[in-house]
Amino acid sequence: MTAQTPEISAGADVPGSLLTALAPPGLFPSLAGNWRWTEGGIFSLWTDAIVLFN
């Protein structure tokens, strides 16, 4: 029995990556109730960098 490698399409990860990149910057400030929260924006970008480039 031979193992088959699954075919990977180029656009398969795009929706998940977009959701991962856009959810924290929208979620953290909205939960805090302040869209001008600088530290929350920095934290969101840091979270995106860790998740997307890990």
N, C-alpha and C positions, 0 to 999 in steps of 0.2 A: 504494500500500500504506500503510495507516494503522497507527500504533503503538497498541497497546492497553495500558492501564495495568492491572497485576494487582490483583485484589481483595485487600484486606488485612483479615483478621479481627481482632477486638479481642483475642482470647486467643492469637494466634499466637506472640507473644514471651514469654508468661508462663513457660513451662517453662525456656526459655533464661535468662531473667532470674533466676529462682529458683536455677538451678544456679550462675550466676555470683555471686549474692549469698551462697550458702551454702557453696560449695566452698572458697574461701580461708580463712574462719574455722575450718573443720574440718580443712583440709589442713595449714596451716602449723604449728599447735601439735602435731598428731599426728606430723608429720615431725620436729619438734624434740624430741618425747618429753616435753613438759612443758605441761600444759593451763593452768598458772597463769602463763604467759609473757606479761607485760603488753605488752612491746614488740611481740610477735607479734600480739596482739589489735589493737593500734593500727595496725600495718601492714596487717592484714587489713581493717579498717574503711576505711583510707585507699585500699587497692586497690579495694574495693567502690565507694567514692565515685567514684573516677576512671573505673572501667569502666562503671558504671551511669549516670552523669550526663554522660558524654562524648558 
